[in-house]
Amino acid sequence: MKRRQFISAAAAAAAAIPGASGEEKLAVDGGAAVRQKALRADFWGTQYYDQREREQLLEVLETRRPFRWYGSGSEPPKKVATLEREFAQRMQTRYALAVTSGTAALQTAVNALGIGPGDEVILPAWTWHSCYAAIVLAGALPVFAEIDESFNIDPDDIERHITPQTKLIMAVHLQGCPADMDRILPIARKHGIRVLEDCAQSVGGSYKGRPVGSMGDIGIYSLQLNKTITAGEGGMVVTNDPILFERGARFHDVGALRTIHNDMLTGGKLDPFVGCNFRLNEFSGGVLLAQLRKLDRIVADIRGNAQRVYAGVRDLNGIRFRTVPDPAGELGAAVFIRFDDSALCTRFKKAMRAEGIPADGPGGSVNLPAQPYVIRKATVHPGWPSFTTARGKSIQYEGCCPRTTDILGRFAGPYLDPKFTARDTADIVAAIRKVYPRITA
Ligand SMILES: Cc1ncc(COP(=O)(O)O)c(C=O)c1O
């Protein structure tokens, strides 16, 4: 079936569903709900747990080899090492380093890049605490840029923040949507600035055929419960640059370069320096290996559901969605609908909830310049170098990104789940077709 035929067939199917015609009374006004029991998206990766994760865990238990570098037996354990090799292959990068969390991955990447006191890093105002924390914990200064209607950093708002001290742009691929790398990378190159891709919320997403994380100087991923694949906690750092890899490997393991990484690099080039312990254990490594081998299936499932919802509502008069720079690479974590003002958006959310199809605004991140601890520039020590320079003292965060606040209040939509059935997505379509025209009439 051609794409257009598919879209009209999906819209026709949705229109045939009771409650989809737009004439029935809304549940919020006392009418019958599309769904009696509210539909709720679950965590993705854990729904795919099966015999393969179980076997990985049991093998670590039975061989009593939970530590990645050594254990009983003459050969070193291999689960984390295999995970790193397969992850690098999947993300089309030369190197991958497993760490304990996405936050640890960010700290490892920022330190691998040599970012420190006196340096400035541009990041989107809407992202997770860890992005800001990794910059401040390295002693550098965070500088916020606005997001656009993709909820990712607005490429048009980057250049005005660049100073001679700017060393890094954090391109964060938020809520399954790839950031517009074709616009971000040339700006960075023009000014000699590095790019870190934060793919924590988009593991398995791509941009114009390239896996997210493989386009900048360094990429990071989170494998925590809310992410595409998971062992509860976990993280990854990827790069094509051997020096960045060696610095990251050393930083994540108290400055040491272990045999397996040394061999990959055909010999380290650097002296030891102060580092952390962010090593991943073999239990997590085994579960993540089993999960990684299912990544493409999970991505296909979630994308398929998102495409069904988009196709079923795309023809509604005036409907507009979150901007997606490369729709083929989007994961489809949610289908966000745009409203002209936040009051309309609030009415939509209320009416959808009454239909048994909860719709929410953008989530999983925070409006960082609005956080009291950010406004106060609170640090673990009052002499923290991020904020003791003249620039660090003068920078004001409160109210610095008003457009971000406005955008976040004007989008809402149903969150999706890779295991939603055809009936579930048909109900989502029916609820949007019932509610959206009335709310916007
Ligand atoms: C954009 C982003 N970066 C980094 C992280 C940190 O990942 P973790 O929770 O694994 O530390 C998160 C977590 O949600 C995130 O959303």
The ligand as an SDF file (V2000), in Angstrom:
LIG
                    3D

 16 16  0  0  0  0  0  0  0  0999 V2000
   18.9500   13.9330   28.5400 C   0  0  0  0  0  0  0  0  0  0  0  0
   19.4810   13.0960   29.6530 C   0  0  0  0  0  0  0  0  0  0  0  0
   20.7940   13.0350   29.8550 N   0  0  0  0  0  0  0  0  0  0  0  0
   21.3190   12.3060   30.8310 C   0  0  0  0  0  0  0  0  0  0  0  0
   20.5330   11.5670   31.6860 C   0  0  0  0  0  0  0  0  0  0  0  0
   21.1360   10.8080   32.8040 C   0  0  0  0  0  0  0  0  0  0  0  0
   20.9460    9.4320   32.7230 O   0  0  0  0  0  0  0  0  0  0  0  0
   20.9140    8.5140   34.0370 P   0  0  0  0  0  0  0  0  0  0  0  0
   19.5790    8.6500   34.6620 O   0  0  0  0  0  0  0  0  0  0  0  0
   21.1600    7.1460   33.4950 O   0  0  0  0  0  0  0  0  0  0  0  0
   22.0020    8.9610   34.9210 O   0  0  0  0  0  0  0  0  0  0  0  0
   19.1410   11.5750   31.5090 C   0  0  0  0  0  0  0  0  0  0  0  0
   18.2590   10.7900   32.3790 C   0  0  0  0  0  0  0  0  0  0  0  0
   17.0820   10.7780   32.2680 O   0  0  0  0  0  0  0  0  0  0  0  0
   18.6130   12.3580   30.4640 C   0  0  0  0  0  0  0  0  0  0  0  0
   17.2860   12.4230   30.2620 O   0  0  0  0  0  0  0  0  0  0  0  0
  1  2  1  0
  2  3  1  0
  2 15  2  0
  3  4  2  0
  4  5  1  0
  5  6  1  0
  5 12  2  0
  6  7  1  0
  7  8  1  0
  8  9  2  0
  8 10  1  0
  8 11  1  0
 12 13  1  0
 12 15  1  0
 13 14  2  0
 15 16  1  0
M  END
$$$$
